[in-house]
Structure formats: structure tokens, C-alpha cells
């Protein structure tokens, strides 16, 4: 409706002038017979012409409408005017019809976003949330008061809407029909200060959002039910799908049957200061082609993993924590690309941080401690870089890389783990500047066909400093191996590789021990102050021992009779109880 006022009705055209009066004419019968006309005409002192004019006016005023109601206003001019000769003009009167006048209403309806209130007791602008959501225009805000707001059916939304409660501890939206809230079809959805609780028994997710822009803060989602017998895509606290983008801040997913918060499709969501606790499988899930980040968020006591990163996701996790989850704290798989920084994994049933499939992980300044198996564990084709991180008191190994995984471990520390500090089983590994201290079995272990380079590492206080077995063949150079309970470095089975320019001292038995068919190249190492041999050779393989310095040991080099294929030369052996012992009939180098 236009704000401009309607134009005034057009005025009627003026009536044509009456024709000249004719002598001897008389008034028309319709006018002259009217009693008011006769009265006026008989008035003393008024001429006939004047009386005729007045009578015409009165006739117009007093004329009635038809039986169907009043008609348009008529202006009638009676031309039967008597002249001075007493004649009259009998011409018919002229009638002019005025156009109808239309009155237009000026009532205005306001259409657009509004802010309305809904109270738990039914007061407010609407009696309940369903009525408000069905009525308000896109872009509106619904303020929910303290208390419980029950729903009779799924609250289905689309377009732009803001739902704001009095705080997640004060305002609840509950339903026995799931999902409790379902937003799809585009638009922006803002949720703040509300707990969404599913109270039904059928499989259902609490809140689902598809293809929206979201801003979620201080929201709790709880009660999702998952029926794993039918493997339905239900049971989550918050399920974000499609191409949704936005943020989740200071929010909580608790006690849902499947996952706390699941982000899938091509969604991109940033999560900050949020928690996923006590959910049936995963606390946080990124899957398919989802991207995003999590900062200062934690996942505890979930039935499988704290953080699950799968599909082709691209995720950054910073200052996050995962504790007491049944399987893994952080688990990446498939083709996920994951960065984990300054995060912690503690007390998880299996490993703290793991990667498998073709996942790629970059992990920095993180701690994995007290987990049932490994602190950091990588399998299959995973490609991993871990730096400046710690693995402490885990049940198995601190850092473990197996199968065909490729790892780069730099400046990490493995302390007090139940088996090995660093375990490489069939993997390709670069280890630089790491420390293994106080681990029960070995500080560093290579198994099967593991290969790679270890340089500038330290192994101290472990059961064994370094152990190489299977067909492993790493290059081990410029490391420090000392104070280990048994031998500093040991080779078994068909292992090989190069051991060069290392400093090996004060280990409980031997500096280097070579057995079975192992045939490494041992060159330019310094070995001193061992209770038994600096280098002990029991192998039948073609081991090569050259250009080493050994002193302060019981034997500089001890060679048994079976080590006939050993190549020994140009070593600096001095100040040992026996510098070189060969062809020994008794096994002086048995490691027990």
C-alpha cells in the first residue's frame, strides 16, 4: 500500500444554464405539485422566479432514493420559471449525475523480523515455542524464559531465526519425538543458552542442522538414542550436515547414544571451549569432506573415541583434551588431514593419539600419558609428523609406528612406558633429536622390515637402549646411548643397516651386541665403560666392524667362534681388560 494519500474525488461538472423563460409558461407538474413548492410559491413578497429556484433546491434535498438504497447524488435544475407575463417554460429539467465517492482504508500491517518472548508458563507473546516459530517472520528472535518448554512434535525450522534462552542450566526444550529440533533448507540459525533434551525411546538425534549458517553458544544436547541393530543414522546430540558453516562455542554434548557432535558433508564448523562427555561412540566426529577446527575443547568418557576424524576431513585441533575414552583419545583414519597442537590424551583404553588408513597427521607440543596401550600409534599407510611432544607412562609404547606407515619424530620424549619408548614395526621412520628415558624394554626398537634414519637421539635408563630385529635395516648415527640396564644397542635375526658415529657408554652389559644372522655395518663409534664387551659378536652373518674406539670395557671386542664371517679392522682398542678376544668357546656375550 502506498503511503501517498488518495486524491480527492473529482468534482461534478456544472449544470448547463437554463433556457430563457417563455411567456405564459407554467411550472412542470412534478415540481409544482410538491406541497413545499406550493407553499413557497404562495409566500407573500416573493416573486415567482425566486420561489421557483428555492423550490428546486428543496426538491433536490427532499428527494428520496430507490427501494434498493440511496443512489448517486443528483443535481436537478427546474427550468419552468414564470416570467412577468405569467407564461411558463415547459422544457424538461436537466439532470447531472455526480461520480461515486470511494473511501479507502489506511490500516497498515507491519511485516518483518520481530523479537518475541515465550515463557514456560504460557505467558509472553505466544503460548509456546511451536506457536511462535510458526508465526514469526524470518530474521526474528524468540526469547525463551526460564523453565521447561515441551514440544509435541519436532520443531522444524528453515530460514533465519534466533532462539535464545536464559542459559543452558535454566532453559530446557524437551520432546519425546525426535529430532527435537530440525533446521534445513538454508538460512541462519542462532541458538544460545538452551538445553535440548530428547526424552523418547525410539532412535533419534537431538538436534539436526542441514545447509545452514550456525552460531551456537552455551547449548547442551543430550538424550539421543541409537539403535545399533538397524545402524540408523541417529543417536547424535548435534548432527551438522550438508554445507553448513559457522561456530559452536561453550556448548556440551552429553550422554547421547551414538555421537556427541557429528559434522559431516562439506560442512565447516569451528568449535571452541566445548565438551563431549559420556556419549556412546565418539565425542566429536568430523567425517566425509567436513573441515573446521576445535580449540580448548575436550572429549571424556565416550564409548569409543574422544575425537574421530575420518573420510577426507581437514581439521585443526588446538589445546584440546581426550581422557578416559574406551578406545582412543584422538583417532584419524581414511584420508583425513589433521593437525593436533598443544593437546592432551590421558587414560584412554587403547592409544592416546592414533592414525590409520591413508591419514596424514601433524602433531606438535602434545602429551599422551597413562593410556592402556600406546601414547601415539600409527598404522597402515598413515603419514605422520610428531614434534616437541611427550609420551609418558603408557601401557605399551610411547610412540609406535607399524605396517607401512611413514613417520617423522623430532624432539619428542618417551618416558616410563611399559614396553618401548619408540617402536618402529615395518615402518619408515626419521627420528631426530628424540629422548627415550626409563622405558621398560627398549628406548628405540625397529622390527620386521622397518627402515629409516635415527640421528641425534638419546636413549638412557631403559631396559635396552636400541633394539633392531627381523629384517629391519635403519641407519643409526650420532646418537647417545647410555645407562641402560642391559646392552646399549642390539641386533637380532636378519637385521642389518648402518651404525655409525654414535657414543655408547656405561650400559649394564655390552655397548653393541650382534646375534643370529644379523649383519650391520658398525663404524666410527665410541664405546666405553661397559661391564662386558664394547662390541660383542655372536652372529654368523657378515658383520663389519671398523674404525671404532673402545676403552674401559671388560673386552674391547669379543668374537665367538661362530662369528667366522665377521670383518674386523682398524679399530682403536685400548685400556680394556682385554682389547680383542676372538674364537671364544664360551659365549661371553650372552645377553640373558
Helices and strands as residue ranges (DSSP letters): H 29-32, H 35-41, H 48-62, E 74-77, E 94-97, E 115-118, H 129-135, E 140-144, E 147-151, E 155-157, E 161-164, E 171-175, E 181-183, E 188-198, E 207-210, E 213-222, E 238-241, E 245-249, E 252-254, E 261-263, E 268-272, E 275-277, E 282-286, E 291-295, E 298-300, E 305-309, E 314-318, E 321-323, E 330-332, E 337-341, E 344-346, E 353-355, E 360-364, E 367-369, E 376-378, E 383-387, E 390-392, E 399-402, E 406-410, E 413-415, E 422-425, E 428-432, E 435-437, E 442-447, E 451-455, E 458-460, E 464-468, E 475-477, E 480-482, E 489-491, E 498-500, E 503-505, E 512-514, E 521-523, E 526-528, E 533-537, E 544-546, E 549-551, E 555-560, E 567-569, E 572-573, E 578-584
